[in-house]
């Protein structure tokens, strides 16, 4: 799929038509899949709780994946917060008792089966009989003692005591028929779950349990489901069937110690499902999409929907008028010659048309974003990491990258094609890292941290080089860069109701761009043209960089000062996440030196280039053979040394502490390995470079239309076929990212004009827009509180 996307973009002659065809195909796929999912939900129901309680599969030995939704793993504090002042009762046999113990251990892992001081009850009623009926009836008559959640189930004791007789099954049916109305009455105000009986492993059963067969269990389960579901004639029963434990048991009962009771890991999975069923709708965890209703639209989202609707309507009207005008200019016949003459009228595309068209397309794309990650239309699944799920795709894209290579237009160090290539393969690796859940594997995590640092290194290198060579500190350049970096994120913040800091990488590169700009734009402005006449200016620039390094060190060791700066309004609205700026502090601190390293490298490289120390001709090594071989050897050793260190990391916190200081080692080693040999500098991977041109859009779009639940899960467009799902979702994802890149470029030309007076007016309008947005956001936050 990656190769297909590249091939569509590679053909420059038919670029518009090939990419356009791919995007049309992607649009058709989205409409078809949306229609299929809508039909499926109408037919099968829209309640993800039913899927959680009745279906799923194991992703690994202990990782349970419900059908169509994500299950949250509750921490102790979350569970206690959810169940505060709640009464939860388990009633049944020894299997229900074990489920009870596992449920309590979620709240208190130190809980032992000998004692229980938590606010949960277990009532021993191993048979569905008069005793159980009296207990349930008492709850219906006493509203104060009635539990908020009731988990009930029993059958194996009836099979055992009555030796599996048919009379016992008949009596079971009569007894469960008598308690069904009581359970239904309780279910109107409480959550009532009837746990179906799990299968047994007959080979391990003791002699006094041999009569408990899976055939008998199926008969008892069938009776319970039939009676409880028919307890209400005119509507669906409110008593929920907890049948998912049967599926779990089918995979794990072989690990049972006695053939009857499930292993602990299986009971913990069932208990966690119960916790998700009850608590997801209360706490609304991001990665717990099961049993969560669609979040209500905020005022800002409603206004955004109105804006995009008006844009689409306006563009359609504009298009119809334009088409009718075009028809009037159709070819006419010359009466004298009898030949057709064409009215040749070159009508340039107006800025208004481009604006309306761009917002029209953006509105449709944002609708897809919302459907994927907010509307609960498409399915979501949890990530599950395996080494093969990460390394096999990595090998595949590396082979493709090597296969598609071309000669570079220039052979300078870090030329445009090479930097696009670098960004491209890094972005593809990061995407695979995210979708495979490889963050749980520390060596991979540490190497991905270097890739993120390399992006920031390029930020320092690229912007420093531009300002140093061009000397363009004008407001137009600044606005162009800020717009291209932030446009998509600002739109997503509005449409997806997420804070700016949520998309952490964009705030990071935005702040660092402004730091670079301020550092170089402040008096005295030192640029290459000025410095060439006097070496004194080089020392002046190094002094500036030295002050920048001191400022970075000051903020690094002054967390209080850092938090005070970014907690000031309106900065706090941009950099706070969950009410504080700690996440921003953590992200900034993690790569605090690498932008400075990029600026310093650019300065040294450009100074050496100016003095013609480097040999950048085609096929020539960067230095003399001896120096080149020595530097290559040092680079390879440094690169491997860092990889060995990163692979031997045992503690993420300790390795993160060292990362800011040592990540530059592998970055510089890679640059030297890639650029010292002349033949390596003369070619580049056009495959990777194509993706590098849309790397920012790929990084941001993945949050909602490739991954799901704000990157915590995986989007499922085609359930039941993971490989086909990845192919289709990736194809749509790449097409959307490419289209957004084009939209951003088109809008940047219109919204950020080169004329300063027009630009200042636009900036005033943009400032007014953001002020209004901040005010609405503040009002919205207060209403939530």
C-alpha positions in Angstrom: 0.0 0.0 0.0 2.9 2.4 0.7 4.4 1.5 -2.6 1.0 2.2 -4.4 0.7 5.6 -2.7 4.3 6.4 -3.8 3.8 5.3 -7.3 0.7 7.5 -7.6 2.7 10.5 -6.4 5.8 9.7 -8.4 4.4 10.2 -11.9 4.9 13.9 -12.3 3.4 14.1 -15.8 0.1 12.6 -14.7 0.5 13.8 -11.1 -2.9 15.5 -10.9 -4.9 12.7 -12.5 -3.2 9.8 -10.7 -3.3 11.3 -7.2 -6.8 12.6 -7.9 -8.0 9.2 -9.0 -6.5 7.7 -5.8 -8.4 10.3 -3.7 -11.6 9.6 -5.5 -11.2 5.9 -4.8 -10.5 6.7 -1.2 -13.7 8.8 -1.0 -15.7 6.0 -2.5 -14.2 3.5 0.0 -15.1 5.8 2.9 -18.7 6.2 1.7 -19.1 2.5 1.1 -17.6 1.5 4.5 -19.6 4.2 6.3 -22.8 2.8 4.7 -21.8 -0.8 5.7 -21.1 0.2 9.3 -24.4 2.2 9.5 -26.3 -0.8 8.2 -24.5 -3.2 10.6 -25.3 -1.0 13.6 -29.0 -0.8 12.6 -29.2 -4.6 12.2 -27.0 -5.7 15.1 -27.6 -2.8 17.4 -25.5 0.2 18.5 -24.8 -0.9 22.0 -21.1 -1.7 22.4 -21.8 -3.0 25.9 -23.5 -6.0 24.3 -20.3 -6.7 22.3 -18.2 -6.4 25.4 -20.4 -8.8 27.3 -20.8 -11.4 24.6 -17.9 -11.4 22.1 -14.2 -11.0 21.7 -10.9 -12.8 21.1 -7.4 -13.1 22.7 -4.7 -11.0 21.0 -2.1 -12.7 23.1 -2.0 -15.0 26.0 -3.6 -12.6 28.4 -4.8 -9.7 26.3 -8.6 -9.8 25.6 -10.0 -7.8 22.7 -13.7 -7.2 22.7 -15.5 -7.0 19.4 -15.6 -3.5 17.9 -14.5 -1.5 21.0 -11.5 -1.0 23.4 -11.3 -2.2 26.9 -9.6 0.0 29.5 -7.3 -1.5 32.1 -8.4 0.2 35.4 -5.9 1.4 37.9 -6.6 1.1 41.7 -7.3 4.9 42.0 -9.7 4.9 39.0 -11.6 1.8 40.3 -12.1 3.4 43.7 -13.1 6.7 42.2 -15.8 4.9 40.1 -17.1 2.7 42.9 -17.2 5.2 45.7 -20.5 5.0 47.6 -21.6 2.1 45.4 -22.9 -1.3 46.6 -22.0 -4.2 44.4 -23.2 -7.7 45.2 -22.1 -11.1 43.8 -24.5 -14.0 44.4 -23.9 -17.6 43.3 -21.6 -20.5 43.6 -17.8 -21.0 43.9 -17.2 -19.7 40.3 -19.0 -16.5 41.1 -17.0 -16.3 44.4 -13.8 -16.4 42.4 -15.0 -13.7 40.1 -15.8 -11.7 43.1 -12.3 -12.0 44.5 -10.8 -11.0 41.2 -13.1 -8.0 41.0 -12.1 -6.9 44.5 -8.4 -7.3 43.7 -8.8 -4.5 41.0 -9.5 -2.2 43.9 -7.1 -3.7 46.3 -4.4 -6.0 44.9 -3.4 -7.0 48.5 -6.8 -8.5 49.1 -6.7 -12.0 50.3 -9.5 -14.5 50.0 -9.7 -15.1 53.7 -11.0 -11.7 54.5 -12.8 -8.8 52.9 -13.0 -5.2 54.2 -14.1 -3.5 51.0 -17.7 -2.4 50.2 -18.6 -5.4 48.1 -20.7 -8.4 49.1 -20.6 -12.0 48.1 -23.6 -14.1 49.0 -23.2 -17.9 48.9 -26.2 -19.4 47.0 -24.7 -22.2 44.9 -28.2 -23.2 43.5 -31.0 -21.3 41.9 -33.6 -22.2 44.5 -35.9 -20.6 47.1 -33.0 -19.3 49.2 -31.6 -17.3 46.2 -35.1 -16.1 45.4 -35.7 -14.8 49.0 -32.4 -12.9 48.8 -33.3 -11.3 45.5 -36.8 -10.5 46.6 -35.5 -8.8 49.8 -33.6 -6.4 47.5 -36.7 -5.5 45.5 -38.5 -4.6 48.7 -35.7 -2.6 50.4 -34.6 0.3 48.2 -31.8 1.2 50.7 -30.2 -2.2 50.8 -30.6 -2.7 47.1 -27.2 -3.0 45.3 -26.2 -0.8 42.4 -24.7 -3.8 40.6 -25.8 -7.4 40.9 -23.7 -10.3 39.4 -25.5 -13.6 39.7 -25.1 -17.1 38.4 -25.3 -20.8 39.4 -25.7 -24.2 37.8 -22.8 -26.6 38.4 -23.9 -27.4 41.9 -27.4 -28.4 40.7 -25.7 -30.7 38.1 -23.4 -32.2 40.7 -25.9 -32.8 43.6 -28.6 -34.3 41.3 -26.0 -36.3 39.3 -26.9 -34.5 36.1 -30.5 -35.7 36.0 -33.1 -34.3 33.6 -35.4 -33.6 36.6 -32.8 -31.2 38.0 -32.7 -29.3 34.7 -36.6 -29.1 34.8 -36.4 -27.8 38.4 -33.7 -25.3 37.4 -36.0 -24.0 34.7 -38.8 -23.6 37.2 -36.7 -21.8 39.7 -35.1 -19.4 37.3 -38.6 -18.7 35.9 -39.7 -17.7 39.4 -36.7 -15.3 39.9 -36.7 -13.8 36.4 -39.5 -11.2 37.2 -37.6 -10.2 40.4 -34.3 -9.7 38.5 -36.2 -7.7 35.8 -37.6 -5.5 38.5 -34.2 -4.9 40.0 -32.7 -4.3 36.5 -34.9 -1.2 36.1 -32.9 0.7 38.6 -29.7 -1.4 39.0 -27.3 -3.1 36.7 -28.1 -6.9 36.8 -25.8 -9.4 35.1 -26.5 -13.1 34.8 -23.2 -15.0 34.4 -23.6 -18.0 32.0 -21.7 -21.1 33.0 -18.2 -21.6 31.7 -17.2 -24.9 30.1 -15.2 -27.4 32.1 -12.1 -29.4 31.2 -13.6 -32.9 31.6 -10.3 -34.8 31.7 -9.2 -32.9 34.9 -12.5 -33.2 36.8 -12.4 -35.3 40.0 -14.7 -38.4 40.3 -17.3 -36.5 42.3 -17.6 -33.9 39.5 -17.6 -36.2 36.4 -21.3 -35.7 35.9 -20.6 -32.0 35.2 -20.2 -32.2 31.4 -20.1 -29.4 28.8 -23.3 -30.9 27.3 -25.1 -30.4 30.6 -23.7 -26.9 31.0 -24.9 -25.9 27.5 -28.4 -27.1 28.4 -28.5 -25.1 31.6 -27.1 -22.0 29.8 -29.7 -22.3 27.0 -32.5 -22.5 29.6 -31.2 -19.4 31.5 -30.9 -17.3 28.3 -34.3 -18.4 27.0 -36.2 -17.7 30.2 -34.4 -14.4 31.2 -34.7 -13.0 27.7 -38.5 -13.8 27.6 -39.3 -12.4 31.0 -40.6 -9.2 29.3 -43.0 -9.8 26.5 -43.1 -6.4 24.8 -39.6 -5.2 25.2 -36.0 -6.3 25.5 -34.9 -7.7 28.9 -33.0 -5.4 31.1 -31.1 -8.3 32.6 -27.7 -8.5 30.8 -26.2 -11.9 29.8 -22.5 -12.1 30.8 -21.6 -14.7 28.2 -18.1 -13.5 27.4 -16.6 -15.6 30.2 -17.6 -18.7 28.1 -15.4 -17.5 25.3 -12.5 -16.7 27.7 -12.9 -20.1 29.3 -12.8 -22.0 26.0 -9.3 -20.7 25.4 -8.0 -21.1 29.0 -9.8 -23.9 30.8 -7.0 -26.3 29.9 -4.8 -24.3 32.4 -7.3 -25.0 35.2 -6.1 -26.8 38.2 -9.2 -28.9 38.8 -11.0 -28.6 35.4 -13.9 -26.6 36.9 -12.5 -23.3 38.1 -10.8 -20.9 35.6 -7.1 -19.9 36.0 -6.5 -16.6 37.7 -5.6 -14.6 34.6 -9.0 -15.5 33.0 -10.9 -14.5 36.1 -9.0 -11.2 36.1 -10.1 -10.6 32.5 -13.7 -11.3 33.3 -13.5 -8.9 36.3 -11.9 -6.2 34.2 -14.8 -6.6 31.7 -17.3 -6.1 34.5 -15.4 -3.0 35.6 -15.5 -1.6 32.0 -19.2 -2.3 31.7 -20.0 -0.3 34.8 -17.3 2.4 35.0 -16.6 3.4 31.4 -19.8 5.5 31.2 -18.9 7.2 34.5 -15.2 7.9 34.1 -15.1 8.0 30.3 -11.5 6.8 29.8 -10.1 7.6 26.4 -9.0 4.0 25.7 -12.2 2.5 27.0 -14.6 3.0 24.1 -16.9 0.1 25.1 -20.1 1.2 26.8 -19.3 4.9 26.2 -21.9 7.0 24.5 -20.9 9.5 21.8 -19.7 12.7 23.5 -22.1 15.6 23.1 -21.2 18.4 20.6 -19.6 21.4 22.2 -20.6 25.0 21.2 -17.3 25.4 19.3 -17.9 22.1 17.4 -21.4 23.2 16.5 -20.1 26.5 15.1 -17.4 24.7 13.2 -20.0 22.4 11.7 -22.0 25.4 10.6 -19.0 27.1 9.1 -18.0 24.0 7.0 -21.7 23.5 6.0 -21.8 27.1 4.7 -18.5 26.6 2.9 -19.7 23.5 1.2 -22.9 25.2 0.2 -21.1 28.3 -1.0 -18.7 26.3 -3.1 -21.5 24.3 -4.7 -23.4 27.5 -5.6 -20.2 29.0 -6.9 -19.5 25.9 -9.0 -23.0 25.8 -10.5 -22.8 29.5 -11.5 -19.3 29.0 -12.9 -20.4 25.9 -14.9 -23.4 27.7 -16.3 -21.2 30.7 -17.4 -18.8 28.2 -19.0 -21.7 26.6 -21.0 -22.6 30.0 -22.4 -19.2 30.2 -23.9 -19.6 27.0 -25.9 -18.2 26.9 -29.5 -20.3 28.8 -32.2 -20.4 28.3 -36.0 -18.9 30.8 -38.5 -21.7 31.4 -41.1 -19.2 32.2 -43.9 -16.8 29.3 -43.5 -19.1 26.8 -41.8 -16.4 26.0 -39.2 -16.7 26.1 -35.5 -15.0 28.8 -33.6 -14.2 28.6 -29.9 -14.6 31.5 -27.5 -11.2 31.5 -26.0 -11.6 33.0 -22.6 -8.8 32.3 -20.0 -10.6 32.8 -16.7 -8.1 32.6 -13.9 -9.2 30.8 -10.8 -10.2 33.4 -8.2 -9.0 33.5 -4.6 -12.6 33.2 -3.4 -13.1 30.0 -5.4 -9.8 28.5 -4.1 -10.9 29.5 -0.6 -14.3 28.0 -0.8 -13.0 24.8 -2.5 -10.4 24.4 0.1 -12.8 24.8 3.0 -15.3 22.5 1.3 -12.8 19.7 1.0 -11.5 20.4 4.5 -15.1 20.1 5.8 -15.6 16.7 4.2 -12.2 15.5 5.6 -13.1 16.8 9.1 -16.4 14.9 8.9 -14.3 11.7 8.3 -12.1 12.6 11.3 -15.1 13.0 13.5 -16.7 9.7 12.2 -13.5 7.8 12.9 -12.7 9.0 16.4 -15.8 10.7 17.9 -19.0 9.4 16.4 -18.5 5.7 17.3 -19.4 4.8 13.7 -16.3 2.7 13.0 -14.8 0.1 15.3 -11.7 0.4 17.5 -9.3 -2.1 18.9 -6.6 -2.2 21.5 -2.9 -2.4 20.4 -0.9 -5.5 21.0 2.8 -5.5 20.5 4.8 -8.4 19.1 8.3 -8.2 17.6 7.1 -9.4 14.3 4.4 -6.7 14.1 7.1 -4.0 14.3 10.2 -5.4 12.6 8.6 -7.1 9.6 6.9 -3.9 8.3 10.2 -2.0 9.0 12.1 -4.5 6.8 9.4 -4.2 4.1 9.6 -0.4 3.8 13.4 -0.4 3.9 13.4 -2.7 0.9 11.0 -0.5 -0.9 13.0 2.6 0.0 16.2 1.1 -1.4 14.5 -0.1 -4.5 13.1 3.3 -5.5 16.2 5.5 -5.7 17.1 8.4 -8.0 20.1 10.8 -8.5 20.0 14.0 -6.5 19.8 17.4 -8.2 22.6 18.6 -6.0 25.3 16.8 -4.0 25.5 19.1 -1.0 25.3 17.9 2.6 21.7 17.5 3.7 20.3 18.7 0.3 16.6 19.1 -0.1 16.0 15.6 -1.5 18.1 14.1 1.3 16.2 15.9 4.1 12.9 14.9 2.6 14.1 11.3 2.4 15.3 11.5 6.0 11.9 12.8 7.2 10.1 10.3 5.1 11.7 7.1 6.4 11.7 8.4 10.0 7.9 9.2 9.7 7.2 5.7 8.3 9.1 4.1 11.2 7.3 6.2 13.7 3.9 5.3 12.2 4.8 1.6 12.5 6.0 2.2 16.0 2.6 3.7 17.0 0.3 1.2 15.3 2.2 -1.8 16.6 2.3 -0.5 20.2 6.1 -0.8 20.3 6.4 1.8 23.1 6.1 -1.1 25.5 9.5 -2.4 24.3 12.2 -0.1 25.7 15.0 -0.5 23.1 12.5 0.5 20.3 11.2 3.4 22.4 14.7 4.8 22.9 15.5 4.6 19.2 12.2 6.3 18.3 13.1 9.1 20.7 16.2 9.7 18.6 14.0 10.0 15.5 11.9 12.6 17.2 15.0 14.4 18.2 16.3 14.2 14.6 13.1 16.0 13.4 13.9 18.8 15.9 17.6 18.8 14.8 16.3 19.4 11.3 14.2 22.3 12.6 17.3 23.9 14.1 19.4 23.2 11.0 16.9 24.2 8.4 15.6 27.5 10.0 19.1 28.6 11.0 20.4 28.0 7.5 17.6 30.0 6.0 17.9 33.0 8.2 21.8 32.9 8.1 21.9 32.7 4.3 18.8 34.7 3.3 18.7 37.2 6.1 14.9 37.3 5.7 13.5 38.2 9.1 10.3 39.6 7.6 6.8 39.0 9.1 5.7 37.2 6.0 8.2 34.4 6.4 7.3 34.0 10.1 3.6 33.9 9.3 4.0 31.4 6.5 5.9 29.0 8.7 3.5 29.3 11.6 0.5 28.8 9.4 1.9 25.7 7.7 2.9 24.2 11.1 -0.3 25.0 13.0 -3.3 25.2 10.5 -4.3 21.5 10.7 -3.8 21.3 14.4 -5.9 24.3 15.1 -8.7 22.9 13.0 -8.4 19.5 14.8 -8.5 21.2 18.2 -11.8 22.8 17.2 -13.4 19.8 15.5 -12.1 17.0 17.8 -12.4 19.1 21.0 -8.8 18.6 22.0 -6.3 21.0 23.6 -3.4 22.4 21.5 -0.9 20.6 23.7 -2.5 17.2 22.9 -0.7 17.4 19.5 2.5 17.9 21.4 4.9 17.8 18.4 3.5 20.9 16.7 3.7 23.1 19.8 7.2 21.8 20.2 8.4 22.8 16.7 6.4 26.0 16.8 8.1 27.2 20.0 11.5 26.2 18.8 11.0 28.0 15.5 10.1 31.2 17.5 13.2 30.7 19.7 15.4 30.4 16.6 13.8 33.4 15.0 14.1 35.6 18.1 17.7 34.5 18.7 18.8 35.5 15.2 16.5 38.5 14.7 17.4 40.3 17.9 20.1 43.0 17.7 22.6 42.6 16.3 21.2 40.7 13.3 24.2 38.7 12.1 23.9 37.0 8.7 26.3 35.3 6.4 26.7 38.3 4.1 27.7 40.5 7.0 29.9 37.9 8.6 31.9 37.3 5.4 33.5 40.7 5.7 34.7 40.3 9.3 35.3 37.2 11.4 34.3 39.2 14.5 30.7 38.6 13.5 31.2 34.9 13.8 32.2 35.3 17.4 29.1 37.5 17.9 26.9 34.7 16.6 28.6 32.1 18.7 28.0 34.4 21.7 24.3 34.5 20.8 24.2 30.7 20.7 26.0 30.6 24.0 23.3 32.8 25.6 20.6 30.6 24.1 22.3 27.5 25.6 22.4 29.2 29.0 18.7 30.1 28.7 17.9 26.5 27.9 19.9 25.3 30.9 18.2 27.8 33.2 14.7 26.5 32.2 15.9 22.9 32.5 16.9 23.3 36.1 14.1 25.8 37.0 10.9 23.9 36.6 9.0 26.4 38.7 10.0 29.3 36.4 9.2 27.2 33.3 5.7 26.4 34.7 5.0 30.0 35.7 5.9 31.3 32.2 3.6 28.8 30.4 0.8 29.0 33.0 0.2 32.6 32.2 -3.0 33.3 30.2 -3.3 32.9 27.2 -0.2 30.6 27.0 -1.9 28.4 29.6 -4.7 27.7 27.1 -2.2 26.5 24.6 0.2 24.5 26.8 -1.9 23.1 29.6 -3.1 19.4 29.4 -5.4 18.1 32.2 -5.1 21.4 34.0 -1.3 21.7 34.2 1.7 22.2 32.0 3.7 19.2 33.3 3.2 17.3 30.0 4.6 20.3 28.1 7.5 20.5 30.5 8.3 16.8 30.0 8.1 17.0 26.2 10.2 20.2 26.0 12.8 18.8 28.5 13.2 15.5 26.7 14.8 17.1 23.6 15.9 20.4 25.0 19.4 20.6 23.5 18.9 19.0 20.0 17.6 22.2 18.3 20.6 24.1 19.6 22.8 21.2 18.3 21.1 21.6 14.9 21.8 25.3 14.8 25.4 24.8 15.8 25.9 22.1 13.2 24.4 24.4 10.5 26.8 27.2 11.5 29.9 25.0 11.4 28.9 23.3 8.2 28.1 26.6 6.4 31.4 28.1 7.6 33.4 25.2 6.3 31.5 25.3 3.1 32.2 29.0 2.6 35.9 28.3 3.2 35.8 25.5 0.6 37.1 22.9 3.2 34.5 20.4 2.0 34.5 18.6 -1.4 30.8 18.4 -2.4 31.3 17.4 -6.0 29.4 14.5 -7.5 31.0 11.2 -6.4 33.7 12.9 -4.3 34.2 12.1 -0.6 33.4 15.0 1.7 37.1 15.1 3.0 40.4 13.6 1.9 40.4 9.8 1.8 42.2 9.4 5.1 40.0 11.9 7.0 36.9 10.5 5.4 37.7 6.9 6.3 38.6 8.0 9.9 35.4 9.9 10.3 33.4 7.1 8.8 34.9 4.6 11.3 34.2 6.9 14.2 30.7 7.5 13.0 29.9 3.8 12.6 31.3 3.0 16.1 29.4 5.9 17.7 26.2 4.8 15.9 26.5 1.2 17.1 27.6 2.3 20.6 24.5 4.4 21.0 22.3 1.5 19.7 23.9 -0.9 22.1 23.4 1.5 25.0 19.7 2.1 24.1 19.1 -1.6 23.7 20.5 -2.3 27.1 18.2 0.3 28.9 16.4 -1.2 31.8 14.7 1.9 33.2 12.8 4.4 31.0 13.1 7.3 33.4 16.9 7.0 33.7 17.4 6.6 30.0 15.1 9.6 29.3 17.3 11.6 31.7 20.4 10.9 29.6 18.7 11.1 26.2 18.9 14.9 25.7 22.6 14.9 26.0 23.5 11.8 24.0 20.9 11.7 21.2 23.0 14.1 19.1 25.7 11.4 18.9 23.6 9.1 16.7 22.1 11.9 14.7 25.6 13.3 13.8 26.9 9.8 13.1 24.0 9.2 10.7 24.6 12.5 8.9 28.3 11.7 8.4 27.7 8.1 7.3 25.1 9.4 4.8 27.1 12.3 3.5 30.9 11.5 3.6 30.9 8.9 0.7 30.3 10.8 -2.6 28.1 8.0 -4.1 25.8 8.0 -1.0 25.4 11.8 -1.3 24.6 11.6 -5.0 21.5 9.4 -4.7 18.4 9.4 -2.6 15.3 7.3 -2.1 12.4 9.0 -4.0 10.0 6.6 -2.1 11.0 8.0 1.3 11.2 11.6 0.0 7.6 11.5 -1.3 6.4 10.6 2.2 8.8 13.2 3.7 7.0 16.0 1.9 3.8 15.2 3.8 5.5 14.0 7.0 3.9 16.6 9.3 0.4 15.8 8.0 1.0 12.1 8.4 2.1 12.6 12.0 -0.9 14.6 12.9 -3.6 12.7 10.9 -2.6 9.4 12.4 -4.1 10.5 15.8 -7.6 10.0 14.6 -7.9 8.3 11.2 -5.3 5.6 11.3 -5.0 5.0 15.0 -8.1 5.5 17.2 -9.1 6.8 20.6 -6.5 9.6 20.4 -3.7 7.2 19.4 -4.5 4.6 22.2 -6.1 2.1 19.8 -6.4 1.1 16.2 -9.1 2.1 13.8 -11.0 -0.8 12.4 -12.8 -0.2 9.1 -12.9 -3.8 8.0 -13.5 -6.1 11.1 -12.3 -9.7 11.0 -9.4 -9.2 8.6 -6.5 -7.2 10.2 -4.3 -7.3 7.1 -7.0 -6.0 4.7 -8.1 -3.4 7.3 -4.5 -2.0 7.6 -4.2 -1.8 3.8 -7.5 0.0 3.3 -7.1 2.4 6.3 -3.5 3.2 5.3 -4.6 4.0 1.7 -7.3 6.4 2.9 -5.0 7.8 5.6 -2.2 8.7 3.1 -4.7 10.2 0.6 -6.2 12.4 3.3 -2.7 13.5 4.5 -1.7 14.4 1.0 -4.9 16.3 0.3 -4.6 18.3 3.6 -1.0 19.2 2.6 -2.3 20.6 -0.6 -5.1 22.5 1.1 -2.7 24.0 3.6 -0.4 25.2 0.8 -3.3 26.7 -1.1 -4.7 28.5 1.9 -1.3 29.7 3.0 -1.0 31.6 -0.3 -4.3 33.3 0.2 -4.4 33.9 3.9 -0.8 35.0 4.2 -0.2 37.5 1.4 3.2 39.0 0.6 1.9 42.6 0.8 2.6 43.8 4.4 -0.4 46.0 4.7 -2.8 43.3 3.6 -1.0 40.8 5.8 -1.4 43.0 8.9 -5.1 43.2 8.3 -5.3 39.5 8.0 -3.3 39.1 11.2 -5.8 41.4 13.0 -8.6 39.2 11.8 -6.8 36.0 12.9 -6.1 37.6 16.3 -9.8 38.5 16.7 -10.7 34.9 15.7 -8.3 33.4 18.4 -9.6 35.8 21.0 -13.1 34.7 20.3 -12.0 31.1 20.4 -10.3 31.6 23.7 -13.3 33.3 25.2 -15.6 30.5 24.0 -13.2 27.9 25.3 -13.1 29.5 28.7 -16.9 29.6 28.8 -17.0 26.0 27.7 -14.6 24.9 30.4 -16.6 26.7 33.1 -19.8 25.0 32.0 -18.1 21.6 32.2 -17.1 22.3 35.8 
